[in-house]
Amino acid sequence: MNINGQSFLVEINTNDPSQSIILGSLPVIWGGEGGVWNGNEGLFYTEGANDIYFYNPVNESSILVCDIPNDIGIYGLSFPPPGVPEYDCLIACTTDAGTLTQAGPYNTCTNATLNFPAAIQTDLDNNDLLQYILFSNPADTAGSIVAVSNTPNFTFAPPMQPGVTYYVAAMAGNDVNGNVDLDDPCLDFSNVLQVTWRPLPAVTFSLAGSTDVCAGECRTITATFTGTAPFTLTYVTPAGTFTQAFAGSTGTFQVCVPPGAPPGALSVQATALTDAWCTCQ
């Protein structure tokens, strides 16, 4: 699209062209095709006969994404390079984040550490760094990174959320101040493994009527659980310590006060609780 001599990149809404939006202005380029790079919509274009760049109209920046050897020439683009940086045009890149041995999917408790296999068969340049990432969208790996680690493990921390599916992978690229440069044209990611953080189970007790009891009396306690059934509950009462299994999110048990015990409020305390995934003590 050209307005008063200035070119603009437009995202066409094929269902309703009137809802199409202007993404931003374009530099003077040739051989361009629209596409997505690291989650940003923009334009792939050629400069000279050996380089392919990506132009981001939002911040009006260009980045080299493909450096083709001099014995191969470019005469235009008919489509954006799919799968960049794995696309064949990057034959000059040797950076390889390797492979994570297939494992999982992991269901890791929020009070535990996620450990997964270290990357193997990596290939790093002298200025490269290998790191591990936890991210939320396999269709936009670099754009959905939640946490970065120099070792193959993560602990639960904000903004991570329990019950949400995440992914882990190794990534390799130029080392910039101790972190992988996400704009490195040779940036590479390994295969991914899946993980879901599981919340710790919890229980609350309730009983109908007064909590005051006398020696020899028995009361029915209702336990209400949060977490994933089944549950195993260990609890302490005036009569001792007991362990009981519950198939659903609620259940009952009886507490009897031993003969000779002084009258007073009934005491019931949970000391351990396990659900389908985690243990809370």
C-alpha positions in Angstrom: 0.0 0.0 0.0 1.3 3.4 -0.9 0.1 6.7 0.6 1.6 10.0 -0.7 4.7 8.1 -1.8 5.2 6.2 1.5 4.8 2.4 1.5 3.0 0.7 4.3 2.6 -2.9 5.3 -1.1 -3.8 5.7 -2.6 -6.9 7.3 -5.6 -7.9 5.2 -8.7 -9.3 6.9 -9.9 -11.7 4.3 -13.3 -12.2 6.1 -13.9 -8.5 6.4 -11.5 -6.3 4.3 -12.8 -3.2 6.0 -11.2 -4.4 9.3 -7.7 -4.6 7.7 -5.1 -2.8 9.7 -1.9 -0.9 8.9 1.1 -2.5 10.7 3.5 0.3 9.9 5.6 2.0 7.3 8.1 0.3 5.1 11.6 1.2 4.0 12.6 1.3 0.4 13.1 -2.4 -0.4 12.6 -4.9 -3.1 11.8 -8.6 -3.2 9.7 -8.5 -0.1 7.1 -10.9 1.3 5.0 -10.6 4.5 5.6 -13.1 7.3 6.3 -13.6 11.0 9.7 -13.6 12.8 9.9 -14.4 16.5 6.2 -13.7 16.9 6.4 -10.3 15.1 4.5 -9.6 11.9 6.6 -7.9 9.3 8.3 -8.3 5.9 11.1 -10.5 4.7 13.2 -8.7 2.1 16.5 -9.1 0.2 19.4 -6.7 0.3 22.1 -7.3 -2.3 22.3 -10.9 -3.6 23.2 -12.7 -0.5 21.2 -11.4 2.5 17.6 -11.8 3.7 16.4 -9.4 6.3 13.2 -9.1 8.4 11.7 -5.7 8.8 9.5 -5.0 11.9 7.2 -2.1 11.1 6.3 -1.6 14.7 9.7 -0.4 15.8 11.0 0.2 12.2 14.0 -2.1 12.7 15.6 -4.6 10.4 17.5 -7.8 11.4 19.6 -10.1 9.3 17.9 -13.6 9.3 19.8 -15.3 6.4 23.4 -14.9 5.3 23.8 -16.9 2.1 27.2 -17.9 0.8 28.6 -15.7 -2.0 28.4 -18.6 -4.5 24.6 -18.4 -4.3 22.6 -15.4 -5.4 19.1 -14.2 -4.5 17.0 -12.7 -7.3 13.8 -12.1 -5.2 11.5 -13.8 -2.7 8.2 -15.5 -3.7 7.4 -16.5 -0.1 8.9 -15.9 3.4 11.4 -18.5 4.5 9.3 -21.0 6.6 10.8 -22.5 9.6 13.6 -20.0 9.9 16.2 -20.5 11.5 16.1 -24.1 10.3 15.4 -23.1 6.8 18.0 -24.2 4.2 19.1 -20.7 3.4 21.0 -20.6 6.8 23.6 -23.2 5.6 26.3 -20.9 7.0 25.0 -21.3 10.5 26.6 -24.1 12.7 24.9 -23.2 16.0 22.9 -26.2 17.2 21.0 -26.3 20.5 21.0 -30.1 20.3 18.4 -32.5 21.5 16.6 -33.1 24.8 16.2 -36.9 25.5 12.5 -37.6 25.2 10.8 -37.5 28.6 7.6 -36.5 30.3 5.1 -35.0 30.1 6.1 -33.8 33.6 3.7 -33.1 36.3 5.7 -31.2 38.9 4.5 -29.9 42.2 4.9 -26.2 42.9 7.1 -27.0 45.9 9.5 -29.2 43.9 12.2 -28.6 41.3 11.6 -29.6 37.7 14.6 -31.6 36.5 14.9 -32.7 32.9 17.7 -34.2 30.6 20.5 -31.9 29.6 20.8 -31.2 25.8 23.0 -33.5 23.9 24.6 -33.3 20.5 25.0 -29.5 20.7 27.2 -27.5 18.5 28.3 -24.0 19.7 30.5 -21.4 18.2 33.2 -19.7 20.3 30.8 -16.8 21.1 27.7 -18.9 21.6 25.9 -19.8 24.8 23.5 -22.7 25.6 20.6 -22.0 27.9 17.3 -23.6 28.8 13.9 -21.9 28.6 10.5 -22.5 29.9 7.8 -21.0 27.6 4.1 -21.1 27.0 3.5 -21.2 23.3 5.3 -23.7 21.0 4.1 -21.7 18.0 6.0 -18.6 19.3 8.9 -20.0 21.3 11.0 -16.9 21.6 8.0 -14.6 22.2 6.5 -16.6 25.0 9.6 -17.3 27.2 8.6 -17.3 30.9 11.9 -18.3 32.5 15.5 -18.9 31.5 18.1 -21.1 33.2 21.7 -22.0 32.6 21.0 -25.6 33.9 18.2 -28.1 32.9 15.9 -27.3 35.8 13.3 -24.8 36.9 11.5 -24.0 40.2 8.0 -22.6 40.3 7.8 -18.8 40.5 5.7 -16.0 39.2 4.5 -15.5 36.5 4.1 -19.2 36.2 0.7 -20.6 37.0 -0.4 -24.0 38.4 -2.5 -26.1 36.1 -1.1 -24.5 32.9 0.8 -26.4 30.3 4.3 -25.1 29.7 7.2 -26.3 27.6 11.0 -26.6 28.1 13.7 -26.5 25.5 17.4 -25.7 25.0 18.3 -22.7 23.0 21.7 -21.6 21.6 22.9 -18.3 20.2 25.3 -15.5 20.6 26.3 -14.7 24.2 25.3 -11.1 25.1 26.0 -10.2 28.7 25.4 -13.7 29.9 22.2 -14.4 27.9 21.4 -15.8 24.5 20.7 -13.1 22.0 17.2 -13.7 20.7 18.0 -11.6 17.6 20.9 -13.8 16.6 20.2 -14.9 13.0 21.6 -18.3 13.9 19.5 -18.7 17.0 18.5 -22.3 17.4 16.1 -24.3 19.7 16.0 -28.0 20.6 12.9 -30.2 20.6 10.5 -29.5 23.4 9.3 -31.3 26.5 6.0 -30.6 28.2 5.4 -29.7 31.9 2.4 -28.8 34.0 2.9 -27.3 37.5 0.6 -29.0 40.0 -0.7 -27.1 43.0 -0.3 -28.5 46.5 -3.5 -30.1 47.9 -5.3 -28.5 50.9 -8.1 -29.5 53.3 -10.6 -27.8 55.6 -12.6 -29.3 58.4 -16.1 -28.6 59.5 -18.7 -30.0 61.8 -22.3 -29.4 62.4 -23.2 -27.9 65.8 -21.0 -27.0 68.7 -17.3 -27.8 68.7 -17.4 -28.3 72.5 -17.3 -32.0 73.5 -17.2 -34.1 76.6 -15.3 -37.3 77.3 -16.7 -40.3 75.4 -18.5 -38.2 72.9 -18.1 -38.8 69.1 -18.6 -36.2 66.3 -18.6 -36.5 62.6 -16.1 -34.3 60.8 -16.5 -33.3 57.1 -13.2 -32.9 55.2 -13.3 -30.7 52.0 -10.3 -31.0 49.7 -8.8 -28.9 46.9 -6.5 -30.7 44.5 -6.9 -33.8 42.3 -8.5 -36.9 43.8 -7.9 -39.4 45.3 -6.7 -38.0 48.6 -4.9 -39.5 51.5 -5.2 -37.6 54.7 -3.2 -38.0 58.0 -4.7 -36.2 61.0 -4.4 -36.0 64.7 -7.3 -36.1 67.2 -7.5 -36.4 71.0 -7.7 -40.2 70.3 -4.5 -40.4 68.3 -3.2 -40.2 64.8 -5.1 -41.7 61.9 -4.7 -42.0 58.1 -7.7 -42.3 55.8 -8.2 -42.3 52.0 -10.9 -40.3 50.2 -12.0 -40.9 46.7 -13.6 -37.5 46.1 -13.3 -33.9 47.0 -15.3 -34.3 50.2 -15.6 -37.0 52.9 -16.4 -37.6 56.5 -14.7 -39.4 59.5 -15.7 -39.8 63.1 -13.7 -38.4 66.0 -14.3 -39.8 69.5 -13.0 -38.2 72.7 -11.3 -40.7 75.0 -12.9 -41.4 78.4 -11.5 -39.2 81.2 -10.6 -36.4 78.8 -11.5 -32.9 80.1 -14.4 -31.2 78.3 -13.6 -28.5 75.8 -13.3 -27.7 72.1 -12.7 -30.6 69.7 -9.2 -30.5 68.2 -8.5 -32.0 64.7 -5.2 -31.2 62.9 -4.1 -32.4 59.5 -0.4 -33.4 59.5 -0.1 -34.7 55.9 -2.1 -34.7 52.7 -1.5 -36.3 49.4 -3.5 -36.0 46.2 -3.0 -37.6 42.7 0.1 -35.4 42.1 1.6 -33.8 45.3 2.1 -34.2 49.0 1.7 -31.4 51.5 3.1 -31.8 55.1 
